Amino acid sequence: MESVDHFHNEGPTMLSLGDFVATHVAYAVYLLTSIGLTIWVARALSSSGEMFLIRCFGQDEELARSTNRLLVIGFYLVNLGFVCYRLAGWNAGPVELVPAVGSRVGVTLLVLGGMHFFNMAMIARLGHTVNRWVRTQRQMEAADALASAAQPPELPRGFLEPRA
């Protein structure tokens, strides 16, 4: 059977053509599954989390949507970087490729879940701070409006002067 040079972390080894094809099919399955799951989870979290963000940010929809977009971008960058990083060092033969792909996808899912819980904790923490700030701003605006409403309007000059 034909051989193909393939480099691993331990040094160069020779793979048969069948092993080479099986390894690259496993890479493709891993990439398609991991990237597909990353996109699906990002979309689900983004659409489901928008109302949560709006409430956390004191009903400020613009701030919530902007934060949501930034979170999705960060989510993609970290997860897709991790997926690509995990491509290195596959030293599995054809029999071990299915468990190798499964365990790599499993670790990717654990990282996705961990990032979700981390993001939720940070958003809740930041959201409470922003919500307090928004409430304070609204109270100050209301107090200013009341103060300006409590002052009598200016009367025209000479309006209250005694008539001779």
QUIPE-V486729 format. One line per field, one symbol per residue. psi: psi as a letter, one per 20 degrees, with the letter a starting at -180 (. if undefined). burial: + if it has 9 or more other C-alpha atoms within 8 Angstrom, else -. A space follows every 50 residues. Layout:
# QUIPE-V486729
psi=???
burial=???
This chain:
# QUIPE-V486729
psi=qqqpppprhirqrpqrhghgggghhggggggggggghggggggghghhig hggghhkljnhggghgggghggghggggghgggghihqkolqahhihghg gghggghghggggghghgggggggghggggggggggghggggggggghhh pqqpqqpjgjqqq.
burial=---+---+------+++-++-++--++-+++-+++--++-++---+--++ --++++++-+--+++-+++--+--++--++-++--------+-+--++-+ +--++--+--++--+-------++--++-++--++--------------- --------------
